[in-house]
Amino acid sequence: RLIVSSSPILPRELVQNDLLNALTQIFSTDGHFTEIQIKHHDDPSSLRNNGLWEIYLGENSKGLVPLSRSGSGLKTVILALLSLLVIPYTEGQERRNYVFAFEELENNLHPALLRRLFAYLQNYAVNEGSTVFLTTHSSVALDFFSVSSHAQIIHVSHDGASASAKPVSAHFDHLGVISELGVKPSDLLQANGIIWVEGPSDCIYLNKWIDLFSNGE
């Protein structure tokens, strides 16, 4: 409706400008989208799609491509942007009044694309004054948000009877130093155990000792 309606209260620019620009910003060199259109499937020979409307995305090199022929990652990003940009407008609410919740956005997304999506979400939350909750198992998310002053990482565990949640920010007090040493925060957070050695040569000795001690296991 935002794309095709002539009503002044349904601005086309919200999709054609705001959403499209955000989509292009997140995809960066992975895809430059020039327009969003909808088309009506009116082919009588198409029993599956006849009578349905579908979203089409335009790219310079590909023309208009139907969303049904696009990757799941693109659909994930579009759904997130619809929640952030379109739903508050159609519901007539200020963005700062929203608490957004996204579950495992990393599914079907390349790590580089995921980082750009996380950056967009963080900037949105800071600029709009809204709150975003993310559930994730992604090391990309842990690495990205563990060094952010605008984010908090909470560890949720379940013992079979009840769930508990606790902030893990205390584990990241010295992440600046750790990052400078080339260690990823997620390597530490998700490790079952950590042995800290002085240098690369120690790693060689230690790995060989473990190999000998465990009979290669």
ZADO-1210 file (C-alpha; in nm, 4 decimals, padded with zeros to 6 digits):
<atoms>
<atom x="00.0000" y="00.0000" z="00.0000" code="ARG" pos="1"/>
<atom x="00.2835" y="00.2392" z="00.0750" code="LEU" pos="2"/>
<atom x="00.4144" y="00.1893" z="-00.2774" code="ILE" pos="3"/>
<atom x="00.0890" y="00.2095" z="-00.4761" code="VAL" pos="4"/>
<atom x="-00.1536" y="00.4133" z="-00.2657" code="SER" pos="5"/>
<atom x="-00.2400" y="00.7681" z="-00.3704" code="SER" pos="6"/>
<atom x="-00.3221" y="00.8587" z="-00.0096" code="SER" pos="7"/>
<atom x="-00.1017" y="01.1363" z="00.1325" code="PRO" pos="8"/>
<atom x="-00.0939" y="00.9550" z="00.4685" code="ILE" pos="9"/>
<atom x="00.0849" y="00.6598" z="00.3061" code="LEU" pos="10"/>
<atom x="00.4087" y="00.8156" z="00.1775" code="PRO" pos="11"/>
<atom x="00.5781" y="00.6181" z="-00.0976" code="ARG" pos="12"/>
<atom x="00.9118" y="00.7689" z="00.0084" code="GLU" pos="13"/>
<atom x="00.9155" y="00.5655" z="00.3307" code="LEU" pos="14"/>
<atom x="00.9786" y="00.2551" z="00.1212" code="VAL" pos="15"/>
<atom x="01.1381" y="00.3941" z="-00.1943" code="GLN" pos="16"/>
<atom x="01.3789" y="00.6203" z="-00.0078" code="ASN" pos="17"/>
<atom x="01.4224" y="00.5278" z="00.3584" code="ASP" pos="18"/>
<atom x="01.3959" y="00.1499" z="00.3359" code="LEU" pos="19"/>
<atom x="01.5771" y="00.1297" z="00.0034" code="LEU" pos="20"/>
<atom x="01.8662" y="00.3457" z="00.1260" code="ASN" pos="21"/>
<atom x="01.8992" y="00.1352" z="00.4414" code="ALA" pos="22"/>
<atom x="01.8971" y="-00.1828" z="00.2351" code="LEU" pos="23"/>
<atom x="02.1693" y="-00.0509" z="00.0055" code="THR" pos="24"/>
<atom x="02.3739" y="00.0701" z="00.3042" code="GLN" pos="25"/>
<atom x="02.3616" y="-00.2717" z="00.4716" code="ILE" pos="26"/>
<atom x="02.4365" y="-00.4718" z="00.1570" code="PHE" pos="27"/>
<atom x="02.7057" y="-00.2277" z="00.0434" code="SER" pos="28"/>
<atom x="02.9052" y="-00.3871" z="-00.2400" code="THR" pos="29"/>
<atom x="02.7033" y="-00.7096" z="-00.2143" code="ASP" pos="30"/>
<atom x="02.4069" y="-00.5465" z="-00.3849" code="GLY" pos="31"/>
<atom x="02.3044" y="-00.1984" z="-00.4964" code="HIS" pos="32"/>
<atom x="01.9263" y="-00.1716" z="-00.5086" code="PHE" pos="33"/>
<atom x="01.7736" y="00.1007" z="-00.7227" code="THR" pos="34"/>
<atom x="01.3996" y="00.0518" z="-00.6695" code="GLU" pos="35"/>
<atom x="01.1285" y="-00.1498" z="-00.4995" code="ILE" pos="36"/>
<atom x="00.8180" y="-00.2366" z="-00.6965" code="GLN" pos="37"/>
<atom x="00.5192" y="-00.4635" z="-00.6640" code="ILE" pos="38"/>
<atom x="00.3713" y="-00.6615" z="-00.9521" code="LYS" pos="39"/>
<atom x="00.0512" y="-00.8567" z="-00.9902" code="HIS" pos="40"/>
<atom x="00.0690" y="-01.2165" z="-01.1127" code="HIS" pos="41"/>
<atom x="-00.2092" y="-01.2246" z="-01.3697" code="ASP" pos="42"/>
<atom x="-00.0966" y="-01.5139" z="-01.5896" code="ASP" pos="43"/>
<atom x="-00.3896" y="-01.7613" z="-01.6083" code="PRO" pos="44"/>
<atom x="-00.1457" y="-02.0460" z="-01.6757" code="SER" pos="45"/>
<atom x="00.0250" y="-01.9913" z="-01.3393" code="SER" pos="46"/>
<atom x="-00.1890" y="-02.1796" z="-01.0902" code="LEU" pos="47"/>
<atom x="00.0548" y="-02.1160" z="-00.8080" code="ARG" pos="48"/>
<atom x="00.0922" y="-01.7385" z="-00.8253" code="ASN" pos="49"/>
<atom x="-00.2110" y="-01.6252" z="-01.0248" code="ASN" pos="50"/>
<atom x="-00.3870" y="-01.3390" z="-00.8513" code="GLY" pos="51"/>
<atom x="-00.1057" y="-01.2740" z="-00.6031" code="LEU" pos="52"/>
<atom x="00.1046" y="-00.9627" z="-00.5586" code="TRP" pos="53"/>
<atom x="00.4804" y="-00.9843" z="-00.5192" code="GLU" pos="54"/>
<atom x="00.7660" y="-00.7544" z="-00.4211" code="ILE" pos="55"/>
<atom x="01.0358" y="-00.6927" z="-00.6843" code="TYR" pos="56"/>
<atom x="01.3765" y="-00.5381" z="-00.6185" code="LEU" pos="57"/>
<atom x="01.5626" y="-00.3549" z="-00.8939" code="GLY" pos="58"/>
<atom x="01.9383" y="-00.3694" z="-00.9503" code="GLU" pos="59"/>
<atom x="02.1289" y="-00.2058" z="-01.2354" code="ASN" pos="60"/>
<atom x="02.2853" y="-00.5290" z="-01.3542" code="SER" pos="61"/>
<atom x="01.9846" y="-00.7562" z="-01.2992" code="LYS" pos="62"/>
<atom x="01.6730" y="-00.5514" z="-01.3592" code="GLY" pos="63"/>
<atom x="01.3680" y="-00.6337" z="-01.1468" code="LEU" pos="64"/>
<atom x="01.4033" y="-00.9573" z="-00.9511" code="VAL" pos="65"/>
<atom x="01.1064" y="-01.1090" z="-00.7618" code="PRO" pos="66"/>
<atom x="01.1576" y="-01.1623" z="-00.3912" code="LEU" pos="67"/>
<atom x="01.0635" y="-01.5293" z="-00.4297" code="SER" pos="68"/>
<atom x="01.3812" y="-01.5761" z="-00.6352" code="ARG" pos="69"/>
<atom x="01.6046" y="-01.3951" z="-00.3895" code="SER" pos="70"/>
<atom x="01.8107" y="-01.5369" z="-00.1065" code="GLY" pos="71"/>
<atom x="01.6853" y="-01.5870" z="00.2469" code="SER" pos="72"/>
<atom x="01.9400" y="-01.3364" z="00.3772" code="GLY" pos="73"/>
<atom x="01.7842" y="-01.0555" z="00.1750" code="LEU" pos="74"/>
<atom x="01.4403" y="-01.1435" z="00.3120" code="LYS" pos="75"/>
<atom x="01.5785" y="-01.1417" z="00.6671" code="THR" pos="76"/>
<atom x="01.7194" y="-00.7904" z="00.6249" code="VAL" pos="77"/>
<atom x="01.3977" y="-00.6626" z="00.4631" code="ILE" pos="78"/>
<atom x="01.1856" y="-00.8003" z="00.7477" code="LEU" pos="79"/>
<atom x="01.4132" y="-00.6327" z="01.0028" code="ALA" pos="80"/>
<atom x="01.3944" y="-00.2993" z="00.8190" code="LEU" pos="81"/>
<atom x="01.0155" y="-00.3230" z="00.7889" code="LEU" pos="82"/>
<atom x="00.9979" y="-00.3639" z="01.1661" code="SER" pos="83"/>
<atom x="01.2279" y="-00.0669" z="01.2269" code="LEU" pos="84"/>
<atom x="01.1072" y="00.1782" z="00.9637" code="LEU" pos="85"/>
<atom x="00.7561" y="00.0927" z="00.8457" code="VAL" pos="86"/>
<atom x="00.5706" y="-00.0601" z="01.1395" code="ILE" pos="87"/>
<atom x="00.6180" y="00.2407" z="01.3738" code="PRO" pos="88"/>
<atom x="00.4779" y="00.4683" z="01.1016" code="TYR" pos="89"/>
<atom x="00.1769" y="00.2514" z="01.0171" code="THR" pos="90"/>
<atom x="00.0976" y="00.2112" z="01.3884" code="GLU" pos="91"/>
<atom x="00.1364" y="00.5856" z="01.4487" code="GLY" pos="92"/>
<atom x="00.3927" y="00.5431" z="01.7257" code="GLN" pos="93"/>
<atom x="00.7249" y="00.7115" z="01.7994" code="GLU" pos="94"/>
<atom x="01.0219" y="00.4853" z="01.7333" code="ARG" pos="95"/>
<atom x="01.1594" y="00.5518" z="02.0791" code="ARG" pos="96"/>
<atom x="00.8541" y="00.3782" z="02.2280" code="ASN" pos="97"/>
<atom x="00.9448" y="00.0451" z="02.0710" code="TYR" pos="98"/>
<atom x="01.1330" y="-00.2531" z="02.2061" code="VAL" pos="99"/>
<atom x="01.2404" y="-00.4604" z="01.9066" code="PHE" pos="100"/>
<atom x="01.3295" y="-00.8283" z="01.9397" code="ALA" pos="101"/>
<atom x="01.5081" y="-01.0245" z="01.6683" code="PHE" pos="102"/>
<atom x="01.5881" y="-01.3923" z="01.6932" code="GLU" pos="103"/>
<atom x="01.9128" y="-01.5240" z="01.5446" code="GLU" pos="104"/>
<atom x="01.9555" y="-01.2768" z="01.2602" code="LEU" pos="105"/>
<atom x="02.2766" y="-01.4583" z="01.1670" code="GLU" pos="106"/>
<atom x="02.0799" y="-01.7338" z="00.9916" code="ASN" pos="107"/>
<atom x="02.1476" y="-01.7169" z="00.6154" code="ASN" pos="108"/>
<atom x="02.3650" y="-01.4043" z="00.6461" code="LEU" pos="109"/>
<atom x="02.7298" y="-01.3754" z="00.5446" code="HIS" pos="110"/>
<atom x="02.9459" y="-01.2538" z="00.8393" code="PRO" pos="111"/>
<atom x="03.0385" y="-00.9291" z="00.6602" code="ALA" pos="112"/>
<atom x="02.6721" y="-00.8574" z="00.5835" code="LEU" pos="113"/>
<atom x="02.5787" y="-00.9487" z="00.9400" code="LEU" pos="114"/>
<atom x="02.8286" y="-00.6983" z="01.0803" code="ARG" pos="115"/>
<atom x="02.6794" y="-00.4218" z="00.8647" code="ARG" pos="116"/>
<atom x="02.3294" y="-00.5162" z="00.9798" code="LEU" pos="117"/>
<atom x="02.4443" y="-00.5068" z="01.3443" code="PHE" pos="118"/>
<atom x="02.6031" y="-00.1650" z="01.2858" code="ALA" pos="119"/>
<atom x="02.2760" y="-00.0385" z="01.1388" code="TYR" pos="120"/>
<atom x="02.0767" y="-00.1753" z="01.4334" code="LEU" pos="121"/>
<atom x="02.3121" y="-00.0140" z="01.6836" code="GLN" pos="122"/>
<atom x="02.3014" y="00.3251" z="01.5112" code="ASN" pos="123"/>
<atom x="01.9229" y="00.3026" z="01.4873" code="TYR" pos="124"/>
<atom x="01.8844" y="00.2242" z="01.8575" code="ALA" pos="125"/>
<atom x="02.1184" y="00.5064" z="01.9596" code="VAL" pos="126"/>
<atom x="01.9749" y="00.7679" z="01.7232" code="ASN" pos="127"/>
<atom x="01.6078" y="00.6804" z="01.7763" code="GLU" pos="128"/>
<atom x="01.6289" y="00.6071" z="02.1483" code="GLY" pos="129"/>
<atom x="01.4686" y="00.2653" z="02.1100" code="SER" pos="130"/>
<atom x="01.5722" y="-00.0703" z="02.2543" code="THR" pos="131"/>
<atom x="01.6791" y="-00.3758" z="02.0542" code="VAL" pos="132"/>
<atom x="01.7089" y="-00.7285" z="02.1903" code="PHE" pos="133"/>
<atom x="01.8997" y="-00.9882" z="01.9871" code="LEU" pos="134"/>
<atom x="01.9186" y="-01.3598" z="02.0588" code="THR" pos="135"/>
<atom x="02.2244" y="-01.5133" z="01.9010" code="THR" pos="136"/>
<atom x="02.4773" y="-01.7939" z="01.8951" code="HIS" pos="137"/>
<atom x="02.6927" y="-01.5978" z="01.6528" code="SER" pos="138"/>
<atom x="03.0577" y="-01.5244" z="01.7247" code="SER" pos="139"/>
<atom x="03.0183" y="-01.2224" z="01.4932" code="VAL" pos="140"/>
<atom x="02.7599" y="-01.0723" z="01.7282" code="ALA" pos="141"/>
<atom x="02.9736" y="-01.1366" z="02.0356" code="LEU" pos="142"/>
<atom x="03.2808" y="-00.9825" z="01.8747" code="ASP" pos="143"/>
<atom x="03.0866" y="-00.6804" z="01.7457" code="PHE" pos="144"/>
<atom x="02.8884" y="-00.5890" z="02.0566" code="PHE" pos="145"/>
<atom x="03.1412" y="-00.6857" z="02.3234" code="SER" pos="146"/>
<atom x="03.3464" y="-00.3755" z="02.2441" code="VAL" pos="147"/>
<atom x="03.0438" y="-00.1458" z="02.2103" code="SER" pos="148"/>
<atom x="02.9587" y="00.1071" z="02.4798" code="SER" pos="149"/>
<atom x="02.5945" y="00.0934" z="02.3670" code="HIS" pos="150"/>
<atom x="02.5395" y="-00.2798" z="02.4115" code="ALA" pos="151"/>
<atom x="02.5231" y="-00.5358" z="02.6890" code="GLN" pos="152"/>
<atom x="02.5758" y="-00.9093" z="02.6503" code="ILE" pos="153"/>
<atom x="02.3568" y="-01.1315" z="02.8672" code="ILE" pos="154"/>
<atom x="02.4164" y="-01.5030" z="02.9071" code="HIS" pos="155"/>
<atom x="02.0955" y="-01.7074" z="02.9262" code="VAL" pos="156"/>
<atom x="02.1186" y="-02.0639" z="03.0595" code="SER" pos="157"/>
<atom x="01.8676" y="-02.3351" z="03.1408" code="HIS" pos="158"/>
<atom x="01.9178" y="-02.6124" z="03.3959" code="ASP" pos="159"/>
<atom x="01.6239" y="-02.8220" z="03.2784" code="GLY" pos="160"/>
<atom x="01.3798" y="-02.6680" z="03.5220" code="ALA" pos="161"/>
<atom x="01.4213" y="-02.2931" z="03.4914" code="SER" pos="162"/>
<atom x="01.6104" y="-02.0308" z="03.2958" code="ALA" pos="163"/>
<atom x="01.8477" y="-01.7722" z="03.4360" code="SER" pos="164"/>
<atom x="02.0128" y="-01.4669" z="03.2848" code="ALA" pos="165"/>
<atom x="02.3176" y="-01.2720" z="03.3901" code="LYS" pos="166"/>
<atom x="02.5263" y="-00.9969" z="03.2315" code="PRO" pos="167"/>
<atom x="02.8724" y="-01.1007" z="03.1218" code="VAL" pos="168"/>
<atom x="03.0208" y="-00.7539" z="03.0869" code="SER" pos="169"/>
<atom x="03.2594" y="-00.8285" z="03.3730" code="ALA" pos="170"/>
<atom x="03.4403" y="-01.0737" z="03.1470" code="HIS" pos="171"/>
<atom x="03.5118" y="-00.7948" z="02.8988" code="PHE" pos="172"/>
<atom x="03.6811" y="-00.5386" z="03.1219" code="ASP" pos="173"/>
<atom x="04.0064" y="-00.5636" z="02.9285" code="HIS" pos="174"/>
<atom x="03.8742" y="-00.6334" z="02.5810" code="LEU" pos="175"/>
<atom x="04.0619" y="-00.3395" z="02.4362" code="GLY" pos="176"/>
<atom x="04.3924" y="-00.5027" z="02.5296" code="VAL" pos="177"/>
<atom x="04.2725" y="-00.8473" z="02.4212" code="ILE" pos="178"/>
<atom x="04.1603" y="-00.7163" z="02.0816" code="SER" pos="179"/>
<atom x="04.4949" y="-00.5461" z="02.0288" code="GLU" pos="180"/>
<atom x="04.6621" y="-00.8820" z="02.0861" code="LEU" pos="181"/>
<atom x="04.4595" y="-01.0292" z="01.8012" code="GLY" pos="182"/>
<atom x="04.2293" y="-01.2426" z="02.0164" code="VAL" pos="183"/>
<atom x="03.8574" y="-01.2347" z="01.9397" code="LYS" pos="184"/>
<atom x="03.6256" y="-01.1840" z="02.2381" code="PRO" pos="185"/>
<atom x="03.4061" y="-01.4731" z="02.1216" code="SER" pos="186"/>
<atom x="03.7083" y="-01.7057" z="02.1382" code="ASP" pos="187"/>
<atom x="03.7246" y="-01.6383" z="02.5109" code="LEU" pos="188"/>
<atom x="03.3506" y="-01.6270" z="02.5819" code="LEU" pos="189"/>
<atom x="03.2704" y="-01.9542" z="02.4076" code="GLN" pos="190"/>
<atom x="03.5798" y="-02.1475" z="02.5165" code="ALA" pos="191"/>
<atom x="03.5508" y="-02.4413" z="02.7553" code="ASN" pos="192"/>
<atom x="03.8922" y="-02.3525" z="02.8953" code="GLY" pos="193"/>
<atom x="04.1759" y="-02.1098" z="02.8349" code="ILE" pos="194"/>
<atom x="04.5539" y="-02.1495" z="02.8619" code="ILE" pos="195"/>
<atom x="04.7401" y="-01.8213" z="02.8294" code="TRP" pos="196"/>
<atom x="05.0990" y="-01.8524" z="02.7019" code="VAL" pos="197"/>
<atom x="05.3747" y="-01.6023" z="02.6427" code="GLU" pos="198"/>
<atom x="05.4219" y="-01.6368" z="02.2688" code="GLY" pos="199"/>
<atom x="05.3652" y="-01.8372" z="01.9481" code="PRO" pos="200"/>
<atom x="05.6513" y="-02.0793" z="02.0181" code="SER" pos="201"/>
<atom x="05.4849" y="-02.1803" z="02.3459" code="ASP" pos="202"/>
<atom x="05.1734" y="-02.2734" z="02.1506" code="CYS" pos="203"/>
<atom x="05.3803" y="-02.5177" z="01.9417" code="ILE" pos="204"/>
<atom x="05.5276" y="-02.6865" z="02.2490" code="TYR" pos="205"/>
<atom x="05.1962" y="-02.6996" z="02.4308" code="LEU" pos="206"/>
<atom x="05.0048" y="-02.8418" z="02.1343" code="ASN" pos="207"/>
<atom x="05.2725" y="-03.1089" z="02.0871" code="LYS" pos="208"/>
<atom x="05.2584" y="-03.1998" z="02.4550" code="TRP" pos="209"/>
<atom x="04.8775" y="-03.2321" z="02.4394" code="ILE" pos="210"/>
<atom x="04.9099" y="-03.4475" z="02.1288" code="ASP" pos="211"/>
<atom x="05.1590" y="-03.6809" z="02.3021" code="LEU" pos="212"/>
<atom x="04.9712" y="-03.6912" z="02.6303" code="PHE" pos="213"/>
<atom x="04.6364" y="-03.7703" z="02.4644" code="SER" pos="214"/>
<atom x="04.7819" y="-04.0262" z="02.2184" code="ASN" pos="215"/>
<atom x="04.6670" y="-03.8092" z="01.9297" code="GLY" pos="216"/>
<atom x="04.3118" y="-03.7660" z="02.0536" code="GLU" pos="217"/>
</atoms>
